[in-house]
Structures are given as C-alpha cells and as structure tokens.
Amino acid sequence: MKKSNLFITILSTVIIVGMFATNITLKNEYQKIDVSDPFKNYISIDHKPYSVLDISGSNGYPIQIISKKTNDIKVLRSRVKHFKSELRNDTLYIKFTGSNIPSNQRYNSNTPYGIIIENDKLASIISKNTHNRIFNLENKNLHLTIKGNSFIEMSHCNLDTLQVDVQNSGYIDFTMKNKAEYLDLKMSDKSIVSLQNLDFKSIKHSLKDSVSIVLSKDAFNKILK
C-alpha cells in the first residue's frame, strides 16, 4: 500500500473513532440531564451568603430576583461566559454583559431569564443598565438604587420600609400587588416610576429634574398630603 493511501486510511480511522467517542460522551452527558427539570438549561453558581446585590451589564436578557431560602444563583448555560461575580464583605457584585435591546422590547416574555437569583435576605439591590424582575420579597427594609438604563419590575412584594432611588433613565414599574408601610422615593434626571400597583401608607419624596411618575388616584392623594 502506498504511504499516501496508508496515511489517509489511518487519518480516516482516527476521525471516525474520535467522532464515535464524542457521540458517546455527548450521549452520556445528555442522559444526565433531567428533561422534566424546568432549570435544565441553567448552571448553578457557587457563592457565599450576601445581603446586598450590585448588578450591572446589559438588558438583553431579563434577570429574575425571587425570595427563596435556597439562596441559589442559576445562569443560563448559553450566557455563562457573560457572567462574572465577586463577593466583597456583604455585597455580591455581578457583571452580566451582552447586547442591549430597545426599551419597547423589554416586555418580551419569550426571552428566558439570563440569571435566576434566589435569596430571602436581600436588604439592598443596586442595578445599572440591567432588566430585573423582582418577586415575593417580604423584607422589613429594602433599598433599591436604579441607575443608567435599568428597568425593574416588582410583583407581590410586601415590605415595611421601601427606599427607592431612581437616577439617569432608570425605570421601576410596580406591576402586581405590592405593599409598603413607608415609601421613601428619590428621583432625578429623566427617571420614571409607576406606582399604580404599590399600596403604601405614607410617603416621603424628593423629585428633581425631568422625572415622570405614573399614579393611581389613591397614590396621588397620598403624595399631596
């Protein structure tokens, strides 16, 4: 047999064996995945306890923040390389990079969560240029700082004291059945707040520049007091 033919034969054999081994490996990995698991497309990230979350990056993928005792962070498998975190004292800094989308596409419910954050001891959330959906927080006190082009949606949160500081072009929308005994609201620049679905008993507010507020009649009357 000619050397060239022998080389081709050996090379072909190596390629076929390699492909077979790869297929076996992929099959074994696939069989490890529970297809009924709603989080099968996510990877859990190791971290230590924290009470302050400082998250920045892009708004291409929404981020879910939900009150759960599991204290877990899950990242979409396809976005893991865009995720970085660092713990300093009691603050967890998360950088979640990627593309940004126009504001009119932020309500697209077909986009999966890029990150799912489960924590029942959050005292403060700082958001810069990210899209966050916050659910079921029942803290005594919560401080929200919203910067850049951040967009926050809050649902089913029950709080004693809620401090909200919205800057730049930040936007917070209380979307479904939220309660707060006391609301401390600070707004500046071109920020927007929708209070239609936040039931609060008393409010302190500081409003500057060209801010916009969407109010229910009840909220409007409380602000006038």
Backbone bond lengths (Angstrom), bond angles and torsions (degrees), N, CA, C in turn:
res aa  C-N    CA-C-N  psi(-1)  N-CA   C-N-CA  omega(-1)  CA-C   N-CA-C  phi
1 M - - - 1.469 - - 1.529 109.26 -
2 K 1.299 115.36 136.52 1.446 119.65 179.00 1.528 109.93 -65.09
3 K 1.360 114.30 150.85 1.464 119.13 -179.77 1.530 111.90 -59.80
4 S 1.357 114.86 -38.09 1.466 118.38 -178.73 1.521 111.00 -64.61
5 N 1.344 116.06 -42.10 1.468 119.59 178.76 1.524 111.23 -66.69
6 L 1.340 115.70 -38.46 1.465 119.86 178.29 1.531 110.94 -63.14
7 F 1.327 114.82 -41.50 1.468 119.77 179.15 1.527 111.08 -62.43
8 I 1.347 115.81 -44.28 1.470 120.35 179.69 1.521 110.60 -63.03
9 T 1.342 115.81 -40.85 1.468 119.94 -179.98 1.525 111.13 -63.29
10 I 1.336 115.87 -45.30 1.468 120.16 179.61 1.527 110.81 -64.23
11 L 1.338 115.83 -43.83 1.464 120.47 -179.62 1.522 110.95 -61.84
12 S 1.346 116.06 -43.84 1.462 120.14 179.14 1.522 111.15 -62.06
13 T 1.330 115.70 -41.06 1.468 120.12 179.33 1.528 110.94 -62.91
14 V 1.334 115.78 -44.12 1.470 120.42 179.34 1.527 110.84 -61.37
15 I 1.338 116.67 -43.18 1.466 120.94 -179.59 1.522 110.77 -63.68
16 I 1.343 116.40 -45.30 1.470 120.67 -179.10 1.528 110.83 -63.09
17 V 1.340 115.86 -45.04 1.473 119.81 178.74 1.529 110.49 -62.96
18 G 1.337 116.49 -40.91 1.460 120.61 178.80 1.512 112.15 -62.68
19 M 1.350 116.21 -43.66 1.461 120.43 178.69 1.523 110.81 -63.98
20 F 1.319 116.73 -40.53 1.460 120.90 179.50 1.529 110.61 -63.39
21 A 1.338 115.65 -44.50 1.466 120.07 179.70 1.525 111.13 -63.96
22 T 1.340 116.32 -40.02 1.462 120.50 178.42 1.517 111.09 -63.45
23 N 1.339 116.44 -43.82 1.466 120.31 178.99 1.520 111.53 -61.44
24 I 1.338 116.61 -40.70 1.466 120.46 178.32 1.525 110.40 -63.06
25 T 1.342 116.07 -43.33 1.471 120.55 179.78 1.520 111.31 -62.61
26 L 1.347 116.12 -46.16 1.461 120.42 179.49 1.521 111.25 -63.18
27 K 1.331 116.20 -39.71 1.461 120.30 178.80 1.519 110.86 -62.86
28 N 1.332 116.42 -43.43 1.464 120.41 179.46 1.524 111.55 -63.96
29 E 1.345 116.36 -40.95 1.461 120.07 178.55 1.523 110.67 -65.83
30 Y 1.323 117.40 -40.45 1.461 121.27 179.83 1.521 110.90 -63.77
31 Q 1.338 116.45 -39.20 1.456 120.23 -178.68 1.524 111.95 -67.65
32 K 1.328 116.91 -20.72 1.461 120.50 177.09 1.527 111.61 -75.33
33 I 1.331 117.43 -19.56 1.460 121.94 -176.13 1.515 110.08 -84.04
34 D 1.323 116.17 128.65 1.462 121.63 175.16 1.529 107.70 -83.08
35 V 1.317 117.29 106.16 1.467 120.97 -174.45 1.522 111.72 -66.77
36 S 1.336 117.74 -17.39 1.466 120.92 178.36 1.527 111.90 -86.16
37 D 1.323 117.29 -8.48 1.465 121.85 -179.26 1.527 109.38 -74.42
38 P 1.358 118.66 121.91 1.472 119.98 -179.91 1.525 113.20 -64.77
39 F 1.340 116.37 -16.53 1.463 120.41 -179.60 1.526 112.02 -107.48
40 K 1.318 116.87 24.95 1.469 120.49 -177.12 1.523 112.70 -64.14
41 N 1.337 116.31 -22.88 1.466 119.91 -179.71 1.527 112.51 -93.58
42 Y 1.338 116.23 12.66 1.462 120.48 -177.13 1.527 111.19 -120.03
43 I 1.320 114.99 154.59 1.460 122.77 176.50 1.530 108.25 -119.32
44 S 1.330 117.67 129.75 1.460 121.62 177.71 1.526 110.12 -76.94
45 I 1.333 115.05 139.18 1.459 122.01 -178.41 1.528 109.38 -107.88
46 D 1.315 117.04 129.13 1.463 121.26 177.91 1.528 110.26 -70.63
47 H 1.333 116.08 140.04 1.459 120.79 177.27 1.524 109.05 -163.54
48 K 1.319 115.72 163.58 1.460 121.62 176.83 1.531 109.47 -96.91
49 P 1.344 118.22 164.99 1.473 121.05 -177.82 1.532 112.24 -59.30
50 Y 1.308 116.47 149.17 1.462 123.27 179.41 1.525 108.27 -153.35
51 S 1.336 116.61 158.41 1.467 120.92 176.31 1.523 112.12 -124.57
52 V 1.337 116.73 -9.86 1.467 122.09 177.29 1.523 108.04 -118.88
53 L 1.322 115.74 129.20 1.465 122.00 179.84 1.520 109.05 -115.70
54 D 1.318 116.75 119.23 1.466 123.09 177.62 1.525 106.93 -115.13
55 I 1.328 116.22 107.99 1.463 120.40 -172.26 1.521 110.26 -124.54
56 S 1.329 115.98 132.86 1.464 120.98 -177.59 1.518 109.43 -143.33
57 G 1.331 115.60 168.00 1.462 119.58 177.73 1.507 112.88 142.48
58 S 1.343 116.33 -115.67 1.463 121.58 -175.21 1.524 109.81 -132.78
59 N 1.341 115.70 168.71 1.470 120.07 -176.22 1.527 113.09 -109.87
60 G 1.332 117.49 15.02 1.464 119.96 -176.83 1.515 113.78 -63.29
61 Y 1.339 116.60 -33.84 1.460 121.94 177.67 1.526 108.77 -121.52
62 P 1.335 119.03 130.71 1.466 119.95 176.72 1.524 110.82 -67.45
63 I 1.322 115.45 155.16 1.464 122.80 179.60 1.519 108.27 -119.64
64 Q 1.315 116.48 125.28 1.463 120.42 178.39 1.527 109.92 -93.21
65 I 1.337 115.26 130.52 1.462 121.81 173.94 1.521 106.43 -121.81
66 I 1.322 117.42 116.66 1.458 121.38 -172.84 1.525 110.14 -135.34
67 S 1.328 115.92 143.87 1.458 120.64 179.88 1.521 110.33 -78.55
68 K 1.337 115.88 112.69 1.463 122.46 176.20 1.524 108.86 -148.92
69 K 1.324 116.06 147.19 1.456 120.94 -179.55 1.528 112.33 -73.77
70 T 1.316 116.98 -11.70 1.467 120.19 -177.81 1.524 112.78 -64.22
71 N 1.337 117.40 -25.37 1.468 121.96 178.89 1.529 111.16 49.50
72 D 1.318 115.26 56.42 1.464 121.46 -174.86 1.525 110.19 -119.30
73 I 1.324 116.21 155.47 1.462 122.45 171.92 1.517 107.45 -128.01
74 K 1.330 115.64 123.12 1.460 121.00 179.11 1.526 108.66 -116.81
75 V 1.320 116.17 136.46 1.465 121.65 179.96 1.519 108.72 -120.35
76 L 1.323 116.39 135.00 1.458 121.73 177.20 1.530 109.25 -56.67
77 R 1.327 116.22 130.80 1.470 120.40 -174.35 1.532 112.50 -52.05
78 S 1.321 115.91 -41.00 1.464 119.78 -176.53 1.526 112.91 -73.35
79 R 1.368 116.88 -8.59 1.467 119.76 -177.47 1.529 112.68 -115.72
80 V 1.322 117.37 7.19 1.468 120.22 -175.81 1.527 111.76 -58.36
81 K 1.321 117.19 -38.20 1.471 119.92 -177.78 1.532 111.86 -69.17
82 H 1.336 116.66 -14.00 1.467 120.80 178.46 1.529 111.88 -94.43
83 F 1.330 117.26 1.17 1.462 122.56 -174.54 1.522 110.97 -106.87
84 K 1.331 116.15 129.53 1.460 121.92 173.12 1.526 108.29 -137.29
85 S 1.328 116.61 142.46 1.463 120.20 179.14 1.519 110.16 -140.23
86 E 1.331 114.51 153.07 1.464 121.28 178.43 1.522 108.42 -151.60
87 L 1.324 116.62 132.44 1.461 121.80 178.52 1.519 109.73 -100.65
88 R 1.346 115.42 124.57 1.461 121.07 174.61 1.519 107.81 -126.45
89 N 1.313 115.89 116.13 1.459 121.76 -174.33 1.529 109.52 55.59
90 D 1.336 117.04 -116.08 1.466 119.71 -178.32 1.529 111.96 -105.56
91 T 1.331 117.02 13.22 1.460 121.49 -176.51 1.524 110.67 -111.95
92 L 1.323 115.67 127.85 1.464 121.11 174.55 1.525 108.34 -99.35
93 Y 1.328 116.15 117.32 1.461 121.93 178.08 1.527 108.49 -96.04
94 I 1.319 115.44 125.14 1.464 121.11 177.94 1.520 109.11 -120.46
95 K 1.323 115.79 129.85 1.467 122.41 173.80 1.522 107.07 -113.92
96 F 1.343 116.15 118.73 1.465 121.03 -176.82 1.522 107.89 -124.54
97 T 1.314 115.91 95.73 1.461 121.16 -172.13 1.527 111.37 -89.12
98 G 1.323 114.91 170.97 1.457 120.65 179.50 1.512 110.47 145.81
99 S 1.319 116.00 -166.78 1.461 120.99 -177.41 1.522 110.74 -82.29
100 N 1.326 115.11 156.26 1.456 121.90 175.38 1.523 109.73 -104.08
101 I 1.333 115.91 153.70 1.458 121.09 179.20 1.521 109.69 -120.68
102 P 1.341 118.06 157.07 1.466 121.00 177.05 1.528 111.15 -62.15
103 S 1.320 116.10 153.48 1.465 120.88 -176.33 1.521 112.81 -60.60
104 N 1.345 117.99 -30.07 1.468 119.61 -177.88 1.526 112.93 -74.77
105 Q 1.338 118.42 -5.98 1.464 121.69 177.69 1.529 112.64 -103.00
106 R 1.325 116.87 2.95 1.463 119.76 -173.44 1.525 113.04 -70.97
107 Y 1.332 116.81 -20.24 1.466 119.13 -179.04 1.524 112.49 -90.22
108 N 1.309 118.52 7.86 1.465 122.03 -179.09 1.527 109.99 -65.25
109 S 1.332 116.24 109.39 1.465 120.85 -175.78 1.522 112.55 -80.47
110 N 1.329 117.91 -6.35 1.466 120.84 -179.71 1.527 112.78 -81.51
111 T 1.314 116.83 -15.33 1.461 120.07 179.12 1.522 109.71 -78.28
112 P 1.331 118.94 123.93 1.472 120.22 -179.15 1.524 111.02 -69.45
113 Y 1.306 115.65 158.62 1.458 119.49 175.59 1.525 109.72 -65.50
114 G 1.326 116.11 132.09 1.453 119.90 175.10 1.517 111.27 -75.32
115 I 1.344 115.52 -34.91 1.466 122.25 177.65 1.525 108.24 -137.78
116 I 1.322 116.39 141.51 1.465 122.25 171.29 1.522 107.09 -119.55
117 I 1.330 116.26 118.27 1.463 122.08 -176.91 1.521 108.73 -112.28
118 E 1.327 116.48 120.50 1.462 122.30 -179.88 1.525 108.44 -113.85
119 N 1.346 115.93 119.24 1.462 120.82 -177.18 1.524 108.10 -160.91
120 D 1.327 117.62 130.66 1.463 120.28 179.94 1.530 112.38 -107.26
121 K 1.337 117.59 13.34 1.461 120.56 -178.36 1.530 112.42 -128.53
122 L 1.309 117.51 26.24 1.462 120.43 179.97 1.529 110.71 -72.06
123 A 1.324 116.09 128.52 1.457 121.32 176.35 1.523 111.57 -107.27
124 S 1.337 116.32 -21.93 1.461 120.17 -177.18 1.523 110.23 -152.39
125 I 1.334 115.62 139.48 1.461 122.23 175.46 1.525 108.16 -128.64
126 I 1.311 116.52 125.73 1.463 122.61 176.79 1.521 107.45 -115.57
127 S 1.314 116.43 121.94 1.465 121.05 -175.61 1.524 109.92 -122.97
128 K 1.333 115.72 131.92 1.465 120.62 176.43 1.521 109.58 -133.21
129 N 1.324 116.07 112.05 1.474 124.41 175.52 1.526 113.83 66.62
130 T 1.325 118.51 22.39 1.462 120.95 179.30 1.525 110.68 -117.90
131 H 1.323 115.69 163.35 1.469 123.03 178.03 1.519 107.70 -109.91
132 N 1.326 116.66 112.83 1.457 121.40 -175.60 1.526 110.84 -119.39
133 R 1.329 115.89 137.16 1.466 122.01 172.85 1.523 107.82 -114.57
134 I 1.323 116.57 116.53 1.462 122.60 -173.12 1.527 109.25 -108.16
135 F 1.343 115.88 129.58 1.465 120.89 -175.56 1.533 111.74 -129.52
136 N 1.336 115.80 139.58 1.473 124.18 160.95 1.523 115.26 64.58
137 L 1.317 118.54 23.30 1.462 119.23 176.77 1.525 109.35 -72.36
138 E 1.329 116.17 136.41 1.461 121.48 179.84 1.527 109.74 -131.61
139 N 1.299 116.19 46.63 1.459 122.04 -177.70 1.525 110.86 -79.18
140 K 1.320 115.71 159.03 1.456 118.98 169.99 1.518 109.39 -71.64
141 N 1.326 115.71 -43.21 1.459 120.71 -178.79 1.527 110.02 -135.19
142 L 1.324 115.82 138.04 1.463 121.18 176.38 1.519 108.94 -140.90
143 H 1.324 115.38 132.34 1.462 121.39 178.78 1.523 108.36 -115.51
144 L 1.331 116.80 119.22 1.461 122.63 178.56 1.524 109.37 -108.96
145 T 1.328 116.56 127.47 1.460 122.12 173.55 1.519 107.76 -120.15
146 I 1.330 116.06 121.63 1.463 121.32 -172.17 1.525 108.25 -121.78
147 K 1.339 116.36 118.96 1.459 121.21 -173.99 1.520 111.47 -126.36
148 G 1.334 114.85 167.00 1.463 120.29 176.33 1.510 111.64 62.06
149 N 1.339 116.21 -131.48 1.463 121.94 178.73 1.527 111.72 -105.22
150 S 1.309 116.48 29.66 1.463 120.05 -178.41 1.523 111.43 -63.81
151 F 1.326 114.30 147.22 1.459 122.04 176.30 1.522 107.46 -131.14
152 I 1.334 116.81 123.00 1.461 121.63 -179.95 1.519 109.69 -121.73
153 E 1.333 115.40 132.07 1.462 122.35 171.95 1.527 107.90 -113.37
154 M 1.335 117.14 129.91 1.464 120.97 179.89 1.519 110.21 -118.57
155 S 1.341 115.83 134.94 1.465 121.14 -178.60 1.526 110.39 -139.19
156 H 1.340 115.72 135.97 1.466 122.99 172.28 1.530 112.45 55.48
157 C 1.325 116.52 43.68 1.464 121.04 176.69 1.527 109.64 -104.76
158 N 1.323 116.55 137.56 1.461 122.89 -177.29 1.526 108.13 -126.85
159 L 1.334 116.81 108.40 1.459 121.75 -170.22 1.520 111.01 -128.45
160 D 1.329 115.89 152.98 1.461 120.08 172.56 1.528 109.67 -80.91
161 T 1.325 115.70 -61.40 1.466 121.13 178.91 1.521 109.51 -119.79
162 L 1.324 115.72 126.09 1.464 121.61 178.69 1.522 108.93 -120.33
163 Q 1.327 115.77 116.38 1.457 121.65 175.80 1.525 108.50 -104.26
164 V 1.326 115.74 124.59 1.462 121.01 -177.79 1.525 108.58 -124.89
165 D 1.318 116.31 122.37 1.462 122.63 177.94 1.529 107.56 -122.35
166 V 1.333 116.40 105.98 1.466 121.60 -175.74 1.528 108.79 -110.19
167 Q 1.333 116.25 125.45 1.456 121.84 -176.24 1.528 110.96 -126.64
168 N 1.336 114.43 169.92 1.471 121.64 175.83 1.528 110.61 56.11
169 S 1.340 117.99 -123.70 1.470 121.68 177.22 1.527 111.00 -109.65
170 G 1.325 116.34 28.16 1.460 120.81 179.55 1.519 112.12 -64.25
171 Y 1.336 115.62 153.40 1.466 121.42 -176.35 1.523 108.11 -143.77
172 I 1.329 116.98 127.45 1.457 121.26 173.90 1.522 109.21 -124.59
173 D 1.322 115.00 132.11 1.462 121.98 -177.77 1.531 108.47 -123.96
174 F 1.336 116.42 114.35 1.464 120.54 174.38 1.522 106.67 -82.48
175 T 1.325 116.07 103.21 1.463 120.28 -165.08 1.521 114.73 -89.81
176 M 1.352 118.33 -36.87 1.462 119.29 -175.52 1.525 111.63 -147.41
177 K 1.325 117.57 117.33 1.465 125.62 164.98 1.525 114.07 45.72
178 N 1.330 115.56 66.30 1.458 120.99 176.14 1.525 109.72 -108.50
179 K 1.341 116.36 147.80 1.458 121.02 -179.76 1.523 110.08 -133.69
180 A 1.335 115.23 144.84 1.463 121.62 174.28 1.526 107.84 -150.78
181 E 1.318 116.04 131.22 1.462 119.06 176.80 1.531 109.88 -65.32
182 Y 1.320 115.69 -43.85 1.461 120.84 -176.18 1.524 109.53 -134.89
183 L 1.326 116.48 130.57 1.463 122.65 179.74 1.518 109.64 -116.70
184 D 1.328 115.88 122.68 1.464 122.91 174.52 1.527 106.59 -109.30
185 L 1.331 116.44 105.16 1.465 121.92 -171.65 1.523 111.05 -111.45
186 K 1.338 115.60 122.92 1.456 121.79 174.54 1.522 108.75 -122.06
187 M 1.328 116.63 130.03 1.458 121.06 -179.66 1.524 109.89 -136.12
188 S 1.337 115.73 142.59 1.461 120.61 177.75 1.520 110.19 -149.52
189 D 1.332 115.15 170.69 1.469 122.66 179.22 1.534 110.80 61.87
190 K 1.343 118.30 -126.53 1.469 121.80 -179.08 1.530 111.25 -114.81
191 S 1.297 116.04 34.00 1.464 120.82 -176.21 1.529 111.80 -72.72
192 I 1.335 114.60 159.10 1.470 122.11 -177.29 1.524 109.19 -132.60
193 V 1.329 116.07 137.96 1.466 121.97 175.12 1.522 108.62 -134.40
194 S 1.328 116.51 132.41 1.464 121.99 173.66 1.524 108.47 -110.21
195 L 1.333 116.52 114.15 1.466 122.48 -176.96 1.522 112.54 -103.28
196 Q 1.310 117.84 14.83 1.460 120.58 -174.08 1.520 113.30 -61.57
197 N 1.318 117.27 -32.21 1.463 120.39 -177.33 1.523 111.90 -117.16
198 L 1.333 115.28 36.25 1.458 121.58 171.98 1.521 108.37 -122.34
199 D 1.315 116.09 116.70 1.462 122.41 178.24 1.525 108.06 -95.27
200 F 1.323 117.20 108.89 1.464 121.12 179.75 1.525 109.37 -124.45
201 K 1.349 115.46 152.43 1.463 120.06 -177.80 1.520 112.18 -91.95
202 S 1.315 116.89 -36.86 1.464 120.01 178.73 1.520 109.30 -143.60
203 I 1.340 115.02 157.09 1.462 119.54 -175.03 1.524 110.76 -143.89
204 K 1.327 115.06 143.65 1.456 123.45 167.92 1.515 105.90 -122.18
205 H 1.329 117.25 133.03 1.463 118.06 -175.29 1.525 111.89 -137.53
206 S 1.335 114.27 147.93 1.454 123.05 174.34 1.523 107.11 -135.22
207 L 1.335 116.38 111.12 1.462 121.74 -173.56 1.526 109.87 -118.87
208 K 1.343 115.83 129.22 1.457 120.83 -178.68 1.527 110.88 -132.24
209 D 1.322 114.77 159.93 1.466 122.09 172.01 1.532 111.69 63.12
210 S 1.345 117.80 -139.62 1.474 121.86 -173.45 1.523 110.92 -108.03
211 V 1.310 116.63 58.03 1.462 120.71 -178.01 1.530 110.60 -80.90
212 S 1.338 115.44 161.14 1.468 121.44 178.73 1.526 109.04 -131.54
213 I 1.346 115.89 136.30 1.463 121.40 178.77 1.519 108.95 -129.27
214 V 1.331 115.97 131.95 1.466 122.31 173.77 1.520 106.86 -103.05
215 L 1.350 116.52 124.15 1.459 120.94 -171.27 1.517 112.40 -126.26
216 S 1.321 115.66 149.62 1.457 120.79 163.45 1.531 107.08 -83.29
217 K 1.311 117.38 167.19 1.463 120.80 179.43 1.523 110.67 -61.29
218 D 1.336 116.27 -41.29 1.462 120.82 -179.37 1.524 110.96 -63.99
219 A 1.328 117.22 -43.69 1.461 120.92 179.15 1.523 111.07 -64.77
220 F 1.323 116.71 -38.52 1.461 121.54 178.85 1.522 110.86 -61.17
221 N 1.319 116.92 -44.07 1.464 120.86 -179.76 1.527 111.45 -65.26
222 K 1.328 117.20 -36.01 1.467 120.13 179.35 1.520 111.37 -69.47
223 I 1.327 117.40 -35.53 1.460 120.80 178.52 1.525 110.80 -67.48
224 L 1.326 117.38 -32.60 1.457 121.56 -178.81 1.525 112.88 -73.17
225 K 1.324 117.50 -18.15 1.469 120.08 -177.59 1.528 111.02 -66.58
